[in-house]
């Protein structure tokens, strides 16, 4: 109470107090304190944890979701990034669990596909690096691509199988490897390349062995089937898809590519034979042009 005009004692109103008899007026409760609704208070009470009050407040107010407070608080504090409070009157904030993050202080959100979060209390998720993927929401880690697969992108949801002619023998890779010459991979998702069969060869990155190795040539039957055959004794075979080149003293009919069985002995000593570097021979052989128009001889 305080002395009013030196005649009457007046009770302190709600939100104010007088620790002893006063001669002027009652004192105002500081922020973070209150008298509730009682009058004639001799002291102010501290607001509980999870609540706050302004100066002269009669009561304390609960902190909203996304904020918290300790006791005797004049205001509530926002939860830090990666932490949340989901109820009114929170005294602390809770860390978001692994696989989630906080986009607002009032809830945690699962990491989207292609991202992960392995730690608690985080403000964002992490993209999966190349060679790894996350196929589910809320992932706590990324998975490495299996052998025979790859992903060249970050934030991948899945891995792709290696294309034909390529392979990958390791996990967690960003690319597949071309099969070396002399090997092949006819199926997608190969973990290694197979060696070409005897007499057959391939170029780099081939899904099949469709050319001949040195000392052999490709021949075709009436159905179009290809066979790599041993080179005739009277010719030289340089592999790949080159036809047999007749040796000195022999000749062929250049009007057809399929002439392997028609290598003839020259009736006179006029056939010089050919080598793989004989441009005139190669042009005539592959264009079906006459020897006169190509070589001008």
Secondary structure, 3 states (H helix, E strand, C coil): CEEECCCEEECCCCCEECCCCECCCCEECCCCEECCCCCCECCCEECCCCEECCCCCCCCEECCCCEECCCCCCCCEECCCCEECCCCCCCCCEECCCCEEEEECCEEEECCCCEECCCCCCCCCEECCCCEECCCCCCCCCEECCCCEECCCCCECCCEECCCCEECCCCCCCCCEECCCCEECCCCCCCCCEECCCCEECCCCCCCCCEECCCEEEEECCCCCEEEEECCCCEECCCECCCCEECCCEEECCCCCCCCCCEEECCCCCCCCCCCCCHHHHHHHHHCCCHHHHHCC
